[in-house]
Every structure is written in C-alpha cells, then in structure tokens.
C-alpha cells in the first residue's frame, strides 16, 4: 500500500513567510473620495472662472471694435472728442463760483400759481435775487451765446469721477427761471426771452456727459425750463417775433443721443466697479447702498459682471427701437431686474436705478414736444385771434406735423376750457386722466394755460 504523500516542505516554508494584507481602512477610502471630489470641483471652478474671464474680455473687446469706450481711459477720450464748437463751460464755471442764489432761493417760491399776478412783495423778492446775482446772470447770458459745452471731467477715474458742476447747474437754472419771470411780469419781453433761452442752454450744458447723474440733472433743468416758459406765457403778452425766437431755440432740444451716451458711459462705470471688486480694491458696497462683502468666490462676481454687460447693452440697444416698443422693452427689463437672483449682488444694486432713469427720458421728450406745441398754439392765437379748435389746425403753417406723445404713440390731448386750455400727455400710467396736470399726485403730464379764452 503506497505511503500517503507529504506536503512539500519548501513550499510550506514560503507560504508561511508571506505577510497578511489587511483591508484598506474605510476612512482612507472616504478621504480619497473627498479629495477626488474636491479636485473635480476645483478644476470645474477654475474652468468656469476662466470661461467667465474670457467671456468678459471678449465683450469688452467687442465694444472697443465698435468704437465705444470699454474703460475709464477710453471714456475720457470719447467725451473729450465730443466737443464741437466754442465751449461755454468755462463761463458757466465762473458763473457758478460767484452765484449767490442758493442763499436766497428759500425767500420766494413763485412757481406755485402761475396764473396769479405777482404782488409788490413778489417783485421786490425777485429784485433782490437779480441784484445779488447780477454778475452770475451776465455770465450765464454770455455762455448762452456759445455753441457747445463740455466741463472738465476726468472720466479715467471711473465711477469716482467728480461732477462738482451738476448741482450748480440746477441752481443756475432756477435762478434764470426767476429772472425770466421778473422780466415777463414787468413787460420786458425781450429780456424775458433772452433769459428763457439762457435757461434752455443751461439745461443742455451737460447733454454730452456720458453718465446718468448728468442726464438726470439735465432733465430736471429742462423741466424748470418748460415750467418757466409756461409761467412766462401767463405774465407776458409776447409778440410773434418773441415766440418765433423761442420756437427756434427749443426746436433742437430733443436730442436722442444724450441718454443713450449716458448708458454707454454707465456700462464703463459699472465695469470699473466690478474690476475693483475682483482685484480687492473695493471690499464693501456702501457707496452703492450695499454692505461689506462676505467671502464670495470671484467666479460669482465674474458671472454677474458678464450678465451686467449684457444688460447694459440691451438698454443701449433699446434706444434704437420706436418709442412705444422701447417703453415695452424697458418694462420687460424692469421686471427682469426686479427678479435678479441672489448671486447678482452688484447688478442688484446698480440696475434698478438705471432702468428708472431710462424711463425719465419719456417725460423729457413729452415736455419738449408740448413746449413746442405751446409756442405753436400761441403763435396761431396771435395770427387768428382765437385758439385752435384742435391741434390739427396747427398743421402745416405753425408746425410741420403733430408730434406723438412718447407714452402712447398717439397725439397729445388739447382741450379748450372756459378761461384757457390744457395740453397734456397721458403720462407714465399711459391712461387719460382728463388733464390732471396740477394735483400733487398728478397722473397726466402737461400744462394748463388760464390766461386766454
């Protein structure tokens, strides 16, 4: 019987010397998985950030290729190149330095009831204002003879560019409004006309400044201009030559470029804010109504930056649309801006005010067109010794064609009243409220003239 086989002693010896391999710890596996996930996230984040950076730069380069400014330096040159003709700004600056009107303005307010005759106390108050500012008034009248205006502004400073003349321009507009009223009330129609034209020129002195604050001041000054015209029409029986001079001065008042230029500049200003945040030069947004910035990944700001450039381009391009379509587009933009996500931190602080400012252009245009209609109606009255029954009677002798109400795309409303007439736009609510142009919460925008039947 064969003997049982014995195990190979050599093989057994080798097997006994092999160390055992303990299984990998579950903690190590988890750490490895987390590290792999972090690496994937970081790679994805940096890829996303790089894509955003390239996208921003591509947009800025596209602006430069179009001949539009994409930086503060380019904006400064774009503004300086806009001057065309003799510059009135140095004369305005001199007038602003010597003007005392801010100290006296609270002593009288004569714009509340334009149809009421001025009393002796009112005239004395006007006299004191004009006498105190005789030097400034002379400079403002001289500046009105210049063709253009461009104040020295260093736009290369980005959103920190200073505009010290803006508030002074508004004061000068009110001063000239009182001057024109005084001359109208005293029957000096020639001086009243010259003062109104000078006031109109002050309202245009910031027209080319590519920032919204300048355009809002311009709109406010123009509002004072049309208000002063309205008041003076109550107090002076202007002759046709006076009305014609005013008509010619007002004729080129509605320039489309001002507010559009402002949004081109605002795009640069906003880009400057984003770039300063991304480079750590701005660590809080208090100057924009915000607060200190928490730690937020830069890619979030870059994404907001890219979207901001797109939003501003949409606004700029909207100015190429017909007015009714433009209003609808602004309404869409306003709605979308109101719903900005929490990740659009900077845009949420900048864009809402920008959209509201864009809508002010409609009020400006309505006022301008109604001012021309007021002058055409008054010239018709002098020629025909009566008021027109409807605005169509003004065409074509007094006006080539009837302007449209920018809020409705239709004609303005004109209604004869017992002691005058009312001319009005439907206003921002786009609804005819019957000529409500005087109440505190007036729904319509326009003028009521109570001097004539």
Buried (B, 14 or more C-beta within 10 A) or exposed (E): EEEEEEEEEEEEEEEEEEEEEEEEEEEEEEEEEEEEEEEEEEEEEEEBBEBBBEBBEEBBEEBEEEEBBBBBBBBBBBBEEBBEEEBBBBBBBBBBEEBBBEEBBEEBEBBEEBEEEBEEEBBEBBEEBBEBBEBBBEBBBBBBEBEBBBBEBEBBBBBBBEBEBBEBBBBBBBBBBBBBBBBBBBEBBEBBBBBBBBBBBBBBBBBBBBBBBBBBBBBBBBBBBBBBBBBBBBBBEBBEEBBBBBBEBBEEBBEEEBBBBBBBBBBBBBBBBBBBBBEEEBEEBEEBEBEEBEEEEBBBBBBBBBBBBEBBBBBBEBBEEEBBEBBEBBEEBBEEBEEBEEEBBBBBBBBBBBBBBBBBBBBBBBBBBBBBBBBBBBBBBEEEEEBBEEBEBBEEEBBEEBBBBBBBEEBBBBEBEEEBBBBBBBBBEEEBBEBBBBEEEBBBBBBBBBBBE
